[in-house]
Amino acid sequence: MATQDDPASSAAVPLLRAAVKGMCPRCSAPALFAGPVRFAPSCRPCGLDYEQFNVGDGPAAFLTLEYRNRAREGRIADKTGS
């Protein structure tokens, strides 16, 4: 069981918060994203080059899954008639 002295348990919340807010790993400025689904090329405040990190197809895969889930729930109209 994790305790307050355990570094893993104390780091989990700030890491999750940093990810959700799109914070720079170096300076913690909220500058990771250039748009809703586009990563910024670099951090404006500290200059960290984000392009050195390979994010792959993560954003595209997430949006595809979200679109399919909404379509299944009927929140997106099927215009094909099928």
Phi, psi and omega per residue, in radians:
M1 nan 2.383 -3.119
A2 -1.330 2.480 3.095
T3 -2.021 3.057 3.114
Q4 -1.179 -0.414 3.133
D5 -1.407 -0.234 -3.120
D6 -1.303 2.083 -3.107
P7 -1.080 -0.541 -3.128
A8 -1.151 -0.711 -3.117
S9 -1.271 -0.586 -3.135
S10 -1.351 -0.432 -3.122
A11 -1.509 -0.298 -3.055
A12 -1.118 -0.796 -3.104
V13 -1.169 -0.859 3.107
P14 -1.071 -0.616 3.127
L15 -1.141 -0.780 3.112
L16 -1.114 -0.762 3.125
R17 -1.077 -0.742 3.133
A18 -1.112 -0.693 3.140
A19 -1.165 -0.785 -3.114
V20 -1.151 -0.677 -3.120
K21 -1.458 -0.114 3.134
G22 1.176 0.814 -3.078
M23 -1.525 2.496 3.104
C24 -1.104 2.345 3.135
P25 -1.168 -0.384 -3.124
R26 -1.551 -0.887 -3.000
C27 -1.977 -0.067 3.124
S28 1.175 0.255 3.043
A29 -1.300 2.508 3.126
P30 -1.340 1.223 -3.021
A31 -2.244 0.381 -3.074
L32 -1.339 -0.517 -3.064
F33 -1.925 2.486 3.063
A34 -1.743 -0.152 3.137
G35 -2.938 -3.051 -3.096
P36 -1.034 -0.611 -3.123
V37 -2.310 0.344 -3.110
R38 -2.145 2.278 3.095
F39 -1.380 2.533 3.054
A40 -1.266 2.620 3.116
P41 -1.221 -0.500 3.123
S42 -2.764 2.890 3.101
C43 -1.388 2.171 -3.140
R44 -1.117 -0.793 -3.110
P45 -1.191 -0.799 -3.027
C46 -1.880 -0.214 3.085
G47 1.463 0.153 3.114
L48 -1.055 2.223 -3.121
D49 -1.422 1.864 3.134
Y50 -1.298 -0.358 -3.087
E51 -1.174 -0.240 3.080
Q52 -1.311 -0.258 3.127
F53 -1.736 2.230 -3.130
N54 -1.506 1.934 3.124
V55 -1.589 -0.174 3.089
G56 1.103 -2.528 -3.100
D57 -1.753 0.388 -3.100
G58 -0.915 -0.934 -3.131
P59 -1.087 -0.708 -3.138
A60 -1.153 -0.729 3.123
A61 -1.120 -0.736 3.130
F62 -1.072 -0.809 -3.129
L63 -1.138 -0.651 3.100
T64 -1.100 -0.803 3.123
L65 -1.122 -0.723 3.127
E66 -1.118 -0.727 3.110
Y67 -1.076 -0.789 -3.141
R68 -1.119 -0.709 3.118
N69 -1.100 -0.754 3.136
R70 -1.175 -0.640 3.107
A71 -1.130 -0.713 3.119
R72 -1.141 -0.585 -3.134
E73 -1.421 -0.080 3.113
G74 1.458 0.207 3.136
R75 -1.468 -0.149 3.062
I76 -2.143 2.175 -3.078
A77 -1.239 2.433 3.073
D78 -1.561 1.894 -3.066
K79 -1.531 -0.021 -3.127
T80 -1.472 -0.292 3.133
G81 1.476 0.073 -3.134
S82 -1.751 nan nan
